[in-house]
Amino acid sequence: MKRGKTHAWWKTRPSALILVVDDDLHVRQMLRHLFERDHHDVLEAEDGEKAWDTVSARRPAILVTDLQMPGLDGFSLTRRLRESGFRQLRIIVYTGQRVTPDETRDAGADELVLKTEPISRLRDIVLKLQRNLPAG
């Protein structure tokens, strides 16, 4: 059997800088591991205020945020980001809270993934969003 060259998509597609926002350290570590396996650079923040500062300073391409956090919650963070002009930032709400896709879209999020869903769904959404990021 003749074998062709293997094609590693991550060598031709730039990785996305992803900010993971969750007050649960274990969730942040799990998501960091998941995204780093796909060769993304990952930043972490444990609440909305730290996330706001990180987005302002580092300009990630994708933000994955929980909703229920102390201080600035995920909905407030998402609204603040959109109202402040962060239109290119892709925002995924990743939560265990009972919430509808319409509620997250109304707040400015692009996608909703419940923590009860398979983690592969979150990974697939990140990969889809990465493919559609503007060049540069």
TIVO-2410 file (N, C-alpha, C; in nm, 3 decimals):
# residues 136
REC num residu      c1      c2      c3 atome chaine
REC   1      M   0.085  -0.118   0.000     N      A
REC   1      M   0.000   0.000   0.000    CA      A
REC   1      M   0.089   0.124   0.000     C      A
REC   2      K   0.063   0.212  -0.092     N      A
REC   2      K   0.140   0.335  -0.103    CA      A
REC   2      K   0.082   0.441  -0.010     C      A
REC   3      R   0.169   0.505   0.063     N      A
REC   3      R   0.123   0.607   0.157    CA      A
REC   3      R   0.162   0.745   0.106     C      A
REC   4      G   0.067   0.835   0.114     N      A
REC   4      G   0.093   0.972   0.074    CA      A
REC   4      G   0.141   1.053   0.193     C      A
REC   5      K   0.169   1.177   0.166     N      A
REC   5      K   0.211   1.267   0.273    CA      A
REC   5      K   0.093   1.293   0.365     C      A
REC   6      T   0.123   1.298   0.491     N      A
REC   6      T   0.017   1.336   0.584    CA      A
REC   6      T   0.008   1.488   0.585     C      A
REC   7      H  -0.113   1.537   0.595     N      A
REC   7      H  -0.134   1.680   0.594    CA      A
REC   7      H  -0.172   1.726   0.734     C      A
REC   8      A  -0.088   1.803   0.794     N      A
REC   8      A  -0.117   1.856   0.927    CA      A
REC   8      A  -0.178   1.995   0.910     C      A
REC   9      W  -0.309   2.006   0.929     N      A
REC   9      W  -0.379   2.134   0.907    CA      A
REC   9      W  -0.323   2.244   0.994     C      A
REC  10      W  -0.275   2.211   1.112     N      A
REC  10      W  -0.227   2.314   1.203    CA      A
REC  10      W  -0.097   2.378   1.158     C      A
REC  11      K  -0.027   2.313   1.064     N      A
REC  11      K   0.096   2.373   1.011    CA      A
REC  11      K   0.064   2.480   0.907     C      A
REC  12      T  -0.053   2.472   0.846     N      A
REC  12      T  -0.087   2.568   0.743    CA      A
REC  12      T  -0.189   2.672   0.791     C      A
REC  13      R  -0.257   2.643   0.898     N      A
REC  13      R  -0.357   2.734   0.951    CA      A
REC  13      R  -0.304   2.795   1.081     C      A
REC  14      P  -0.300   2.928   1.091     N      A
REC  14      P  -0.250   2.988   1.215    CA      A
REC  14      P  -0.341   2.953   1.332     C      A
REC  15      S  -0.278   2.935   1.447     N      A
REC  15      S  -0.357   2.905   1.566    CA      A
REC  15      S  -0.428   3.032   1.612     C      A
REC  16      A  -0.536   3.010   1.685     N      A
REC  16      A  -0.611   3.123   1.740    CA      A
REC  16      A  -0.568   3.146   1.884     C      A
REC  17      L  -0.565   3.270   1.924     N      A
REC  17      L  -0.544   3.303   2.065    CA      A
REC  17      L  -0.681   3.298   2.132     C      A
REC  18      I  -0.695   3.209   2.230     N      A
REC  18      I  -0.822   3.186   2.298    CA      A
REC  18      I  -0.811   3.227   2.443     C      A
REC  19      L  -0.911   3.301   2.490     N      A
REC  19      L  -0.920   3.338   2.632    CA      A
REC  19      L  -1.031   3.255   2.693     C      A
REC  20      V  -0.997   3.179   2.798     N      A
REC  20      V  -1.093   3.097   2.872    CA      A
REC  20      V  -1.125   3.170   3.003     C      A
REC  21      V  -1.254   3.194   3.027     N      A
REC  21      V  -1.297   3.269   3.145    CA      A
REC  21      V  -1.392   3.181   3.227     C      A
REC  22      D  -1.348   3.143   3.346     N      A
REC  22      D  -1.431   3.061   3.435    CA      A
REC  22      D  -1.371   3.073   3.575     C      A
REC  23      D  -1.457   3.082   3.675     N      A
REC  23      D  -1.406   3.093   3.812    CA      A
REC  23      D  -1.361   2.958   3.867     C      A
REC  24      D  -1.388   2.851   3.795     N      A
REC  24      D  -1.346   2.717   3.836    CA      A
REC  24      D  -1.212   2.683   3.770     C      A
REC  25      L  -1.109   2.670   3.852     N      A
REC  25      L  -0.974   2.642   3.802    CA      A
REC  25      L  -0.970   2.512   3.721     C      A
REC  26      H  -1.043   2.411   3.765     N      A
REC  26      H  -1.041   2.282   3.695    CA      A
REC  26      H  -1.101   2.293   3.554     C      A
REC  27      V  -1.204   2.373   3.540     N      A
REC  27      V  -1.263   2.395   3.407    CA      A
REC  27      V  -1.163   2.467   3.318     C      A
REC  28      R  -1.099   2.571   3.372     N      A
REC  28      R  -0.999   2.644   3.292    CA      A
REC  28      R  -0.886   2.551   3.248     C      A
REC  29      Q  -0.838   2.468   3.338     N      A
REC  29      Q  -0.728   2.376   3.304    CA      A
REC  29      Q  -0.772   2.275   3.199     C      A
REC  30      M  -0.893   2.222   3.212     N      A
REC  30      M  -0.944   2.125   3.115    CA      A
REC  30      M  -0.954   2.188   2.976     C      A
REC  31      L  -1.008   2.311   2.970     N      A
REC  31      L  -1.024   2.378   2.841    CA      A
REC  31      L  -0.888   2.416   2.782     C      A
REC  32      R  -0.796   2.460   2.867     N      A
REC  32      R  -0.660   2.490   2.819    CA      A
REC  32      R  -0.602   2.366   2.751     C      A
REC  33      H  -0.610   2.253   2.818     N      A
REC  33      H  -0.556   2.128   2.762    CA      A
REC  33      H  -0.624   2.094   2.628     C      A
REC  34      L  -0.756   2.106   2.624     N      A
REC  34      L  -0.831   2.076   2.502    CA      A
REC  34      L  -0.784   2.163   2.386     C      A
REC  35      F  -0.775   2.293   2.408     N      A
REC  35      F  -0.739   2.385   2.300    CA      A
REC  35      F  -0.591   2.378   2.263     C      A
REC  36      E  -0.505   2.355   2.362     N      A
REC  36      E  -0.362   2.342   2.330    CA      A
REC  36      E  -0.335   2.217   2.248     C      A
REC  37      R  -0.415   2.113   2.263     N      A
REC  37      R  -0.400   1.992   2.180    CA      A
REC  37      R  -0.421   2.026   2.033     C      A
REC  38      D  -0.500   2.130   2.006     N      A
REC  38      D  -0.522   2.175   1.868    CA      A
REC  38      D  -0.429   2.291   1.832     C      A
REC  39      H  -0.325   2.308   1.912     N      A
REC  39      H  -0.218   2.406   1.885    CA      A
REC  39      H  -0.262   2.552   1.895     C      A
REC  40      H  -0.362   2.577   1.978     N      A
REC  40      H  -0.402   2.715   2.005    CA      A
REC  40      H  -0.320   2.770   2.121     C      A
REC  41      D  -0.302   2.899   2.123     N      A
REC  41      D  -0.245   2.966   2.239    CA      A
REC  41      D  -0.362   3.000   2.330     C      A
REC  42      V  -0.347   2.975   2.460     N      A
REC  42      V  -0.458   2.990   2.553    CA      A
REC  42      V  -0.419   3.081   2.668     C      A
REC  43      L  -0.509   3.176   2.696     N      A
REC  43      L  -0.499   3.263   2.813    CA      A
REC  43      L  -0.613   3.226   2.906     C      A
REC  44      E  -0.598   3.257   3.035     N      A
REC  44      E  -0.702   3.228   3.132    CA      A
REC  44      E  -0.734   3.351   3.215     C      A
REC  45      A  -0.861   3.359   3.256     N      A
REC  45      A  -0.906   3.461   3.352    CA      A
REC  45      A  -1.011   3.398   3.440     C      A
REC  46      E  -1.008   3.431   3.570     N      A
REC  46      E  -1.103   3.369   3.662    CA      A
REC  46      E  -1.230   3.449   3.685     C      A
REC  47      D  -1.240   3.566   3.623     N      A
REC  47      D  -1.364   3.643   3.634    CA      A
REC  47      D  -1.373   3.743   3.519     C      A
REC  48      G  -1.488   3.809   3.511     N      A
REC  48      G  -1.513   3.900   3.401    CA      A
REC  48      G  -1.422   4.022   3.397     C      A
REC  49      E  -1.387   4.075   3.513     N      A
REC  49      E  -1.299   4.193   3.517    CA      A
REC  49      E  -1.160   4.160   3.464     C      A
REC  50      K  -1.106   4.046   3.507     N      A
REC  50      K  -0.974   4.005   3.457    CA      A
REC  50      K  -0.982   3.973   3.307     C      A
REC  51      A  -1.094   3.917   3.264     N      A
REC  51      A  -1.113   3.889   3.122    CA      A
REC  51      A  -1.116   4.019   3.042     C      A
REC  52      W  -1.188   4.119   3.092     N      A
REC  52      W  -1.195   4.249   3.026    CA      A
REC  52      W  -1.054   4.307   3.007     C      A
REC  53      D  -0.975   4.303   3.114     N      A
REC  53      D  -0.838   4.355   3.107    CA      A
REC  53      D  -0.755   4.277   3.006     C      A
REC  54      T  -0.772   4.145   3.003     N      A
REC  54      T  -0.695   4.059   2.912    CA      A
REC  54      T  -0.736   4.083   2.767     C      A
REC  55      V  -0.863   4.095   2.741     N      A
REC  55      V  -0.909   4.122   2.604    CA      A
REC  55      V  -0.854   4.256   2.557     C      A
REC  56      S  -0.861   4.355   2.643     N      A
REC  56      S  -0.811   4.488   2.606    CA      A
REC  56      S  -0.662   4.487   2.575     C      A
REC  57      A  -0.586   4.409   2.652     N      A
REC  57      A  -0.441   4.408   2.636    CA      A
REC  57      A  -0.392   4.311   2.529     C      A
REC  58      R  -0.454   4.195   2.517     N      A
REC  58      R  -0.401   4.089   2.432    CA      A
REC  58      R  -0.479   4.062   2.304     C      A
REC  59      R  -0.603   4.108   2.295     N      A
REC  59      R  -0.686   4.094   2.175    CA      A
REC  59      R  -0.699   3.948   2.126     C      A
REC  60      P  -0.752   3.860   2.209     N      A
REC  60      P  -0.771   3.723   2.161    CA      A
REC  60      P  -0.872   3.718   2.047     C      A
REC  61      A  -0.869   3.612   1.970     N      A
REC  61      A  -0.963   3.593   1.859    CA      A
REC  61      A  -1.093   3.531   1.907     C      A
REC  62      I  -1.083   3.443   2.008     N      A
REC  62      I  -1.198   3.369   2.059    CA      A
REC  62      I  -1.200   3.378   2.210     C      A
REC  63      L  -1.317   3.400   2.266     N      A
REC  63      L  -1.337   3.403   2.410    CA      A
REC  63      L  -1.439   3.296   2.446     C      A
REC  64      V  -1.404   3.212   2.542     N      A
REC  64      V  -1.494   3.109   2.593    CA      A
REC  64      V  -1.523   3.145   2.737     C      A
REC  65      T  -1.649   3.178   2.767     N      A
REC  65      T  -1.679   3.227   2.901    CA      A
REC  65      T  -1.794   3.154   2.968     C      A
REC  66      D  -1.779   3.136   3.097     N      A
REC  66      D  -1.888   3.091   3.182    CA      A
REC  66      D  -1.979   3.211   3.204     C      A
REC  67      L  -2.098   3.190   3.256     N      A
REC  67      L  -2.188   3.300   3.287    CA      A
REC  67      L  -2.183   3.339   3.433     C      A
REC  68      Q  -2.190   3.240   3.520     N      A
REC  68      Q  -2.200   3.267   3.662    CA      A
REC  68      Q  -2.061   3.275   3.725     C      A
REC  69      M  -2.018   3.398   3.751     N      A
REC  69      M  -1.887   3.423   3.812    CA      A
REC  69      M  -1.902   3.540   3.907     C      A
REC  70      P  -1.815   3.547   4.007     N      A
REC  70      P  -1.821   3.662   4.098    CA      A
REC  70      P  -1.783   3.791   4.024     C      A
REC  71      G  -1.835   3.902   4.070     N      A
REC  71      G  -1.804   4.030   4.006    CA      A
REC  71      G  -1.876   4.043   3.874     C      A
REC  72      L  -1.802   4.071   3.770     N      A
REC  72      L  -1.858   4.087   3.636    CA      A
REC  72      L  -1.889   3.949   3.578     C      A
REC  73      D  -2.019   3.918   3.562     N      A
REC  73      D  -2.058   3.787   3.512    CA      A
REC  73      D  -2.041   3.779   3.360     C      A
REC  74      G  -2.063   3.660   3.305     N      A
REC  74      G  -2.041   3.638   3.162    CA      A
REC  74      G  -2.130   3.720   3.071     C      A
REC  75      F  -2.258   3.735   3.108     N      A
REC  75      F  -2.347   3.819   3.026    CA      A
REC  75      F  -2.300   3.965   3.027     C      A
REC  76      S  -2.267   4.016   3.145     N      A
REC  76      S  -2.221   4.155   3.155    CA      A
REC  76      S  -2.091   4.175   3.079     C      A
REC  77      L  -2.000   4.079   3.087     N      A
REC  77      L  -1.875   4.086   3.013    CA      A
REC  77      L  -1.902   4.091   2.863     C      A
REC  78      T  -1.987   4.002   2.816     N      A
REC  78      T  -2.018   3.995   2.673    CA      A
REC  78      T  -2.079   4.126   2.625     C      A
REC  79      R  -2.176   4.179   2.699     N      A
REC  79      R  -2.237   4.307   2.660    CA      A
REC  79      R  -2.135   4.419   2.658     C      A
REC  80      R  -2.050   4.425   2.761     N      A
REC  80      R  -1.948   4.531   2.768    CA      A
REC  80      R  -1.853   4.523   2.649     C      A
REC  81      L  -1.811   4.402   2.615     N      A
REC  81      L  -1.720   4.385   2.501    CA      A
REC  81      L  -1.785   4.433   2.372     C      A
REC  82      R  -1.908   4.393   2.348     N      A
REC  82      R  -1.976   4.433   2.224    CA      A
REC  82      R  -2.001   4.584   2.222     C      A
REC  83      E  -2.042   4.640   2.334     N      A
REC  83      E  -2.068   4.785   2.340    CA      A
REC  83      E  -1.940   4.866   2.324     C      A
REC  84      S  -1.826   4.804   2.355     N      A
REC  84      S  -1.697   4.873   2.344    CA      A
REC  84      S  -1.629   4.852   2.210     C      A
REC  85      G  -1.699   4.786   2.118     N      A
REC  85      G  -1.647   4.775   1.983    CA      A
REC  85      G  -1.572   4.648   1.949     C      A
REC  86      F  -1.570   4.551   2.037     N      A
REC  86      F  -1.502   4.425   2.008    CA      A
REC  86      F  -1.593   4.336   1.923     C      A
REC  87      R  -1.616   4.376   1.799     N      A
REC  87      R  -1.707   4.307   1.709    CA      A
REC  87      R  -1.645   4.183   1.645     C      A
REC  88      Q  -1.512   4.185   1.623     N      A
REC  88      Q  -1.445   4.071   1.559    CA      A
REC  88      Q  -1.421   3.955   1.656     C      A
REC  89      L  -1.424   3.982   1.785     N      A
REC  89      L  -1.404   3.879   1.886    CA      A
REC  89      L  -1.518   3.778   1.881     C      A
REC  90      R  -1.486   3.651   1.863     N      A
REC  90      R  -1.588   3.545   1.864    CA      A
REC  90      R  -1.608   3.503   2.009     C      A
REC  91      I  -1.732   3.504   2.055     N      A
REC  91      I  -1.762   3.474   2.195    CA      A
REC  91      I  -1.848   3.348   2.203     C      A
REC  92      I  -1.800   3.252   2.282     N      A
REC  92      I  -1.873   3.129   2.309    CA      A
REC  92      I  -1.908   3.127   2.457     C      A
REC  93      V  -2.035   3.113   2.487     N      A
REC  93      V  -2.077   3.094   2.625    CA      A
REC  93      V  -2.071   2.944   2.653     C      A
REC  94      Y  -1.995   2.908   2.757     N      A
REC  94      Y  -1.980   2.769   2.800    CA      A
REC  94      Y  -2.024   2.763   2.945     C      A
REC  95      T  -2.145   2.713   2.968     N      A
REC  95      T  -2.204   2.726   3.100    CA      A
REC  95      T  -2.286   2.604   3.141     C      A
REC  96      G  -2.302   2.590   3.270     N      A
REC  96      G  -2.391   2.490   3.326    CA      A
REC  96      G  -2.525   2.549   3.363     C      A
REC  97      Q  -2.538   2.678   3.345     N      A
REC  97      Q  -2.659   2.752   3.380    CA      A
REC  97      Q  -2.769   2.726   3.277     C      A
REC  98      R  -2.894   2.727   3.321     N      A
REC  98      R  -3.006   2.713   3.227    CA      A
REC  98      R  -3.022   2.844   3.152     C      A
REC  99      V  -2.995   2.839   3.024     N      A
REC  99      V  -2.999   2.958   2.940    CA      A
REC  99      V  -3.031   2.913   2.798     C      A
REC 100      T  -3.092   3.002   2.722     N      A
REC 100      T  -3.128   2.968   2.584    CA      A
REC 100      T  -3.030   3.033   2.486     C      A
REC 101      P  -3.021   2.977   2.366     N      A
REC 101      P  -2.938   3.041   2.263    CA      A
REC 101      P  -2.981   3.186   2.235     C      A
REC 102      D  -3.112   3.214   2.240     N      A
REC 102      D  -3.158   3.351   2.217    CA      A
REC 102      D  -3.106   3.446   2.324     C      A
REC 103      E  -3.104   3.402   2.448     N      A
REC 103      E  -3.054   3.487   2.556    CA      A
REC 103      E  -2.906   3.519   2.536     C      A
REC 104      T  -2.829   3.420   2.495     N      A
REC 104      T  -2.686   3.445   2.476    CA      A
REC 104      T  -2.663   3.533   2.353     C      A
REC 105      R  -2.739   3.511   2.247     N      A
REC 105      R  -2.726   3.598   2.128    CA      A
REC 105      R  -2.764   3.742   2.160     C      A
REC 106      D  -2.870   3.759   2.239     N      A
REC 106      D  -2.912   3.894   2.278    CA      A
REC 106      D  -2.804   3.967   2.356     C      A
REC 107      A  -2.723   3.893   2.429     N      A
REC 107      A  -2.613   3.952   2.505    CA      A
REC 107      A  -2.491   3.979   2.418     C      A
REC 108      G  -2.490   3.922   2.297     N      A
REC 108      G  -2.379   3.945   2.205    CA      A
REC 108      G  -2.290   3.826   2.179     C      A
REC 109      A  -2.324   3.710   2.236     N      A
REC 109      A  -2.243   3.590   2.213    CA      A
REC 109      A  -2.274   3.529   2.077     C      A
REC 110      D  -2.176   3.460   2.023     N      A
REC 110      D  -2.193   3.395   1.893    CA      A
REC 110      D  -2.246   3.252   1.907     C      A
REC 111      E  -2.207   3.184   2.014     N      A
REC 111      E  -2.241   3.043   2.031    CA      A
REC 111      E  -2.270   3.013   2.178     C      A
REC 112      L  -2.346   2.907   2.199     N      A
REC 112      L  -2.376   2.858   2.333    CA      A
REC 112      L  -2.345   2.709   2.337     C      A
REC 113      V  -2.268   2.667   2.438     N      A
REC 113      V  -2.242   2.526   2.463    CA      A
REC 113      V  -2.267   2.503   2.612     C      A
REC 114      L  -2.353   2.408   2.641     N      A
REC 114      L  -2.381   2.375   2.780    CA      A
REC 114      L  -2.276   2.277   2.831     C      A
REC 115      K  -2.239   2.291   2.957     N      A
REC 115      K  -2.137   2.203   3.015    CA      A
REC 115      K  -2.183   2.058   3.021     C      A
REC 116      T  -2.312   2.034   3.006     N      A
REC 116      T  -2.363   1.897   3.004    CA      A
REC 116      T  -2.349   1.831   2.867     C      A
REC 117      E  -2.316   1.910   2.765     N      A
REC 117      E  -2.296   1.856   2.630    CA      A
REC 117      E  -2.156   1.796   2.618     C      A
REC 118      P  -2.136   1.707   2.521     N      A
REC 118      P  -2.001   1.652   2.501    CA      A
REC 118      P  -1.901   1.765   2.472     C      A
REC 119      I  -1.782   1.754   2.531     N      A
REC 119      I  -1.679   1.857   2.513    CA      A
REC 119      I  -1.638   1.867   2.366     C      A
REC 120      S  -1.658   1.762   2.290     N      A
REC 120      S  -1.623   1.765   2.148    CA      A
REC 120      S  -1.705   1.871   2.073     C      A
REC 121      R  -1.825   1.901   2.120     N      A
REC 121      R  -1.906   2.006   2.057    CA      A
REC 121      R  -1.839   2.142   2.071     C      A
REC 122      L  -1.784   2.170   2.189     N      A
REC 122      L  -1.712   2.296   2.209    CA      A
REC 122      L  -1.589   2.301   2.118     C      A
REC 123      R  -1.516   2.193   2.112     N      A
REC 123      R  -1.397   2.188   2.026    CA      A
REC 123      R  -1.435   2.212   1.881     C      A
REC 124      D  -1.541   2.147   1.834     N      A
REC 124      D  -1.584   2.164   1.696    CA      A
REC 124      D  -1.623   2.310   1.666     C      A
REC 125      I  -1.689   2.375   1.759     N      A
REC 125      I  -1.728   2.515   1.739    CA      A
REC 125      I  -1.604   2.604   1.733     C      A
REC 126      V  -1.507   2.579   1.820     N      A
REC 126      V  -1.383   2.658   1.816    CA      A
REC 126      V  -1.313   2.640   1.682     C      A
REC 127      L  -1.305   2.518   1.635     N      A
REC 127      L  -1.240   2.493   1.506    CA      A
REC 127      L  -1.315   2.561   1.392     C      A
REC 128      K  -1.449   2.558   1.398     N      A
REC 128      K  -1.530   2.625   1.295    CA      A
REC 128      K  -1.505   2.776   1.299     C      A
REC 129      L  -1.508   2.834   1.417     N      A
REC 129      L  -1.484   2.978   1.430    CA      A
REC 129      L  -1.344   3.014   1.384     C      A
REC 130      Q  -1.247   2.931   1.416     N      A
REC 130      Q  -1.110   2.957   1.374    CA      A
REC 130      Q  -1.099   2.963   1.223     C      A
REC 131      R  -1.166   2.870   1.155     N      A
REC 131      R  -1.161   2.869   1.009    CA      A
REC 131      R  -1.219   2.997   0.949     C      A
REC 132      N  -1.311   3.060   1.020     N      A
REC 132      N  -1.379   3.178   0.968    CA      A
REC 132      N  -1.323   3.310   1.021     C      A
REC 133      L  -1.213   3.303   1.093     N      A
REC 133      L  -1.153   3.427   1.144    CA      A
REC 133      L  -1.097   3.508   1.028     C      A
REC 134      P  -1.104   3.641   1.040     N      A
REC 134      P  -1.044   3.725   0.937    CA      A
REC 134      P  -0.893   3.704   0.933     C      A
REC 135      A  -0.835   3.714   0.816     N      A
REC 135      A  -0.691   3.698   0.801    CA      A
REC 135      A  -0.619   3.813   0.870     C      A
REC 136      G  -0.500   3.781   0.920     N      A
REC 136      G  -0.418   3.885   0.981    CA      A
REC 136      G  -0.435   3.881   1.124     C      A
***
